[in-house]
Amino acid sequence: MLVDSHCHLDFPSLQADMDGVMARAADAGIGTMVTICTRVDDFPTILGIAEAYDHVYCSVGLHPHDADQEPDLSTAQLVDLAGHDKVVGIGETGLDFHYDQSPRELQATLFRRHIAAARETGLPLIVHSRAADDEMIAILRDEADKGAFPGVLHCFSSGPELARAALDLNFYISFSGIVTFKKADEVRAVAAETPLDRLLVETDAPYLAPVPHRGKDNEPAFVANTAAKLAEMRGMTAAEMAGQTTDNFFRLFTKAQRVT
């Protein structure tokens, strides 16, 4: 079994063919998925998808791109919504200084509110970080000094310094189809050095379809291609990588239940 630890099943291209998406995922051996919240306003829709399938879970959070759309989102709101049985993580949240779609100071403020929610609930923080490695390291270390919290750097595309800092804080690192891209040598180098017990795989669907599906909308079934590439890099069989990343997922996302 494989787990797609991060996808966006509420996005139109996936919603339009949900039965097909689920069937193809099952055929590819994908046993569990987490559909990720990027706007708390959209949380009811995302929760509805998770509730419709035993093997689908969700998160609650606000993407840094949209920080200025929900600037008053509080830790208390996140904690309250996270009480639902299907909510297994806080986020995605973090910093994106590449697109700068929301003010950087506001992104950081809301990121810290999410961290507080992760600390209070014990649910893993799902972190988006782009072009903000130094700032991300500083915030994570500062917040860890206030009390530990679990977390994952999702769709890793940053430098090795951020990876090492996150691992020092007992975070997990999740790799997407980027590891199959021709020019992603730096990301592959980080993936090769990440401890096996800290590896996760994801699609970030409908984005970042892996080779050989480039140019198509990504979907959970394609996480098998990412896991196969990681297995090849690490000298493992695909089955061994599937077992390892699945065990890692359930160790981090403790509210999720294995579907038998």
C-alpha positions as CSV (number, residue, x, y, z in Angstrom):
1,M,0.0,0.0,0.0
2,L,1.0,3.6,-0.7
3,V,-0.2,6.8,0.9
4,D,-0.6,10.1,-1.0
5,S,0.1,12.3,2.0
6,H,-0.8,15.6,0.2
7,C,-3.3,16.2,-2.6
8,H,-6.1,18.6,-3.4
9,L,-9.1,16.6,-4.2
10,D,-11.3,19.7,-4.1
11,F,-9.7,21.2,-7.2
12,P,-12.0,21.2,-10.2
13,S,-10.0,18.8,-12.4
14,L,-10.1,16.1,-9.8
15,Q,-13.7,16.8,-8.6
16,A,-14.9,16.4,-12.1
17,D,-13.8,12.8,-12.3
18,M,-13.7,11.7,-8.7
19,D,-14.9,8.2,-9.4
20,G,-12.2,7.7,-11.9
21,V,-9.6,9.3,-9.7
22,M,-10.5,6.9,-6.9
23,A,-10.6,3.9,-9.2
24,R,-7.2,4.6,-10.7
25,A,-5.7,5.2,-7.2
26,A,-7.0,1.9,-6.0
27,D,-5.5,0.1,-9.1
28,A,-2.1,1.8,-8.3
29,G,-2.2,0.5,-4.7
30,I,-2.9,3.9,-3.1
31,G,-4.6,3.0,0.2
32,T,-4.9,6.4,1.9
33,M,-5.0,10.0,0.9
34,V,-5.0,13.4,2.7
35,T,-6.8,16.1,0.9
36,I,-5.4,19.4,2.0
37,C,-7.1,22.6,3.1
38,T,-5.8,25.9,1.7
39,R,-8.6,28.2,2.7
40,V,-10.6,27.8,5.9
41,D,-13.6,29.2,4.0
42,D,-13.4,26.0,1.8
43,F,-13.1,23.6,4.8
44,P,-16.7,22.3,4.6
45,T,-16.1,21.2,1.0
46,I,-12.8,19.5,1.8
47,L,-14.3,17.8,4.9
48,G,-17.2,16.6,2.8
49,I,-14.8,14.8,0.4
50,A,-13.0,13.2,3.3
51,E,-16.3,12.1,4.9
52,A,-17.4,10.4,1.6
53,Y,-14.5,8.0,1.6
54,D,-13.2,5.8,4.4
55,H,-9.6,6.0,3.1
56,V,-9.5,9.8,2.6
57,Y,-8.6,12.3,5.4
58,C,-8.1,16.0,5.4
59,S,-6.4,18.9,7.1
60,V,-7.5,22.4,8.1
61,G,-5.4,25.5,7.4
62,L,-4.7,28.6,5.3
63,H,-2.1,28.7,2.5
64,P,0.4,31.6,2.7
65,H,-0.8,32.7,-0.7
66,D,-4.2,33.5,0.8
67,A,-3.1,35.0,4.1
68,D,-4.6,38.3,3.3
69,Q,-8.0,36.7,2.5
70,E,-8.4,35.4,6.0
71,P,-6.1,37.6,8.2
72,D,-8.1,37.1,11.4
73,L,-7.9,33.3,11.4
74,S,-7.1,32.3,14.9
75,T,-5.4,29.4,16.6
76,A,-8.7,28.8,18.5
77,Q,-10.6,28.4,15.2
78,L,-8.0,25.9,13.9
79,V,-8.1,23.9,17.1
80,D,-11.9,23.8,17.0
81,L,-12.1,22.6,13.4
82,A,-9.3,20.1,14.0
83,G,-11.5,18.2,16.5
84,H,-13.3,16.4,13.7
85,D,-12.4,12.7,13.4
86,K,-11.3,13.2,9.7
87,V,-8.9,16.1,10.3
88,V,-5.4,14.7,10.7
89,G,-3.2,17.7,10.2
90,I,-2.8,21.5,10.5
91,G,-2.2,23.4,7.3
92,E,-1.0,23.7,4.7
93,T,0.7,26.8,6.1
94,G,4.0,28.5,5.9
95,L,5.9,31.1,3.9
96,D,6.0,31.7,0.2
97,F,8.4,34.6,-0.7
98,H,8.6,33.5,-4.4
99,Y,5.1,34.7,-5.4
100,D,4.6,37.1,-2.5
101,Q,0.8,37.0,-2.9
102,S,0.3,38.1,0.7
103,P,2.4,40.4,2.9
104,R,5.4,38.5,4.3
105,E,4.7,39.7,7.9
106,L,1.2,38.5,7.7
107,Q,2.3,35.1,6.3
108,A,4.6,34.8,9.3
109,T,2.0,35.8,11.8
110,L,-0.5,33.3,10.5
111,F,2.1,30.6,10.3
112,R,2.8,31.0,14.0
113,R,-0.9,30.7,14.8
114,H,-0.9,27.4,12.9
115,I,2.1,26.2,14.8
116,A,0.4,27.0,18.1
117,A,-2.6,24.9,16.9
118,A,-0.3,22.0,16.0
119,R,1.3,22.2,19.4
120,E,-2.1,22.3,21.2
121,T,-3.7,19.5,19.2
122,G,-0.6,17.3,18.7
123,L,-1.5,17.1,15.0
124,P,1.3,17.5,12.5
125,L,2.0,20.9,10.9
126,I,1.9,20.7,7.1
127,V,4.5,23.2,6.0
128,H,4.8,25.0,2.6
129,S,8.1,26.8,2.1
130,R,9.3,28.5,-1.0
131,A,12.1,31.0,-1.4
132,A,12.1,31.5,2.4
133,D,14.6,29.0,3.8
134,D,16.3,31.3,6.2
135,E,13.1,32.8,7.5
136,M,11.5,29.4,7.8
137,I,14.4,28.0,9.8
138,A,14.3,31.0,12.2
139,I,10.6,30.6,12.9
140,L,10.7,26.8,13.3
141,R,13.6,27.1,15.8
142,D,12.0,29.9,17.7
143,E,8.7,28.2,18.0
144,A,10.3,24.9,18.9
145,D,11.9,26.7,21.9
146,K,8.3,27.3,23.1
147,G,7.4,23.7,23.0
148,A,7.7,20.8,20.5
149,F,5.2,20.1,17.7
150,P,5.2,17.5,15.0
151,G,5.4,18.4,11.3
152,V,6.3,17.8,7.7
153,L,7.9,19.9,5.0
154,H,5.6,19.1,2.1
155,C,6.6,19.0,-1.6
156,F,10.2,19.6,-0.7
157,S,12.0,21.9,-3.1
158,S,14.3,23.9,-0.9
159,G,18.0,23.7,0.0
160,P,19.7,21.2,2.3
161,E,20.1,23.6,5.2
162,L,16.3,23.8,5.6
163,A,16.0,20.0,5.4
164,R,18.7,19.5,8.1
165,A,17.1,22.1,10.4
166,A,13.7,20.4,10.0
167,L,15.1,17.0,10.7
168,D,16.8,18.3,13.8
169,L,13.3,19.3,15.0
170,N,12.1,15.7,14.3
171,F,10.1,16.8,11.2
172,Y,9.4,14.5,8.3
173,I,10.2,15.5,4.7
174,S,7.7,14.7,1.9
175,F,8.8,14.4,-1.7
176,S,6.6,14.9,-4.8
177,G,7.0,14.3,-8.5
178,I,9.7,16.9,-8.5
179,V,12.2,14.1,-7.7
180,T,11.5,12.7,-11.2
181,F,12.2,16.0,-13.0
182,K,15.4,16.2,-15.1
183,K,16.7,19.4,-13.5
184,A,15.9,18.5,-9.9
185,D,19.4,17.3,-8.8
186,E,19.4,19.3,-5.6
187,V,16.0,17.9,-4.5
188,R,17.2,14.4,-5.3
189,A,20.3,15.0,-3.3
190,V,18.2,15.9,-0.2
191,A,16.0,12.9,-0.8
192,A,19.0,10.6,-1.0
193,E,20.2,11.9,2.4
194,T,16.9,12.0,4.3
195,P,16.7,9.2,6.9
196,L,14.4,6.4,5.7
197,D,12.2,6.8,8.7
198,R,11.5,10.4,7.9
199,L,10.5,10.1,4.2
200,L,7.0,10.7,2.9
201,V,5.6,10.7,-0.6
202,E,2.9,12.9,-2.1
203,T,1.5,14.2,-5.4
204,D,0.4,17.7,-4.5
205,A,-2.2,16.9,-7.2
206,P,-3.3,18.3,-9.5
207,Y,0.1,19.9,-9.7
208,L,3.6,18.5,-10.5
209,A,2.7,15.3,-12.3
210,P,5.8,13.1,-12.2
211,V,7.6,11.5,-15.2
212,P,6.1,9.8,-17.3
213,H,2.9,11.8,-16.8
214,R,4.3,15.3,-17.3
215,G,1.9,17.7,-19.0
216,K,-1.1,15.9,-17.4
217,D,-3.1,16.9,-14.4
218,N,-1.6,15.0,-11.4
219,E,-3.6,12.6,-9.4
220,P,-3.1,10.3,-6.4
221,A,-2.4,7.2,-8.5
222,F,0.8,8.9,-9.7
223,V,2.4,8.9,-6.3
224,A,3.5,5.4,-7.2
225,N,5.9,6.9,-9.8
226,T,7.4,9.2,-7.1
227,A,7.8,6.3,-4.7
228,A,9.4,4.1,-7.4
229,K,11.9,6.9,-8.2
230,L,12.9,7.2,-4.5
231,A,13.2,3.4,-4.3
232,E,15.5,3.4,-7.3
233,M,17.6,6.2,-5.7
234,R,17.9,4.4,-2.4
235,G,18.6,0.9,-3.8
236,M,15.3,-0.5,-2.5
237,T,12.4,-2.3,-4.2
238,A,9.2,-0.4,-4.8
239,A,7.4,-2.6,-2.3
240,E,10.0,-1.7,0.4
241,M,9.7,2.0,-0.3
242,A,5.9,1.7,-0.2
243,G,6.0,-0.1,3.2
244,Q,8.5,2.4,4.6
245,T,6.7,5.6,3.6
246,T,3.4,4.1,4.6
247,D,4.7,3.2,8.1
248,N,6.2,6.7,8.4
249,F,2.9,8.3,7.4
250,F,0.9,6.5,10.1
251,R,3.6,7.3,12.7
252,L,3.2,11.0,12.0
253,F,-0.5,11.3,11.2
254,T,-1.6,9.4,14.3
255,K,-5.4,10.1,13.8
256,A,-5.4,8.4,10.5
257,Q,-6.4,4.7,10.5
258,R,-5.1,2.0,8.2
259,V,-7.9,0.7,5.9
260,T,-7.8,-3.0,5.6
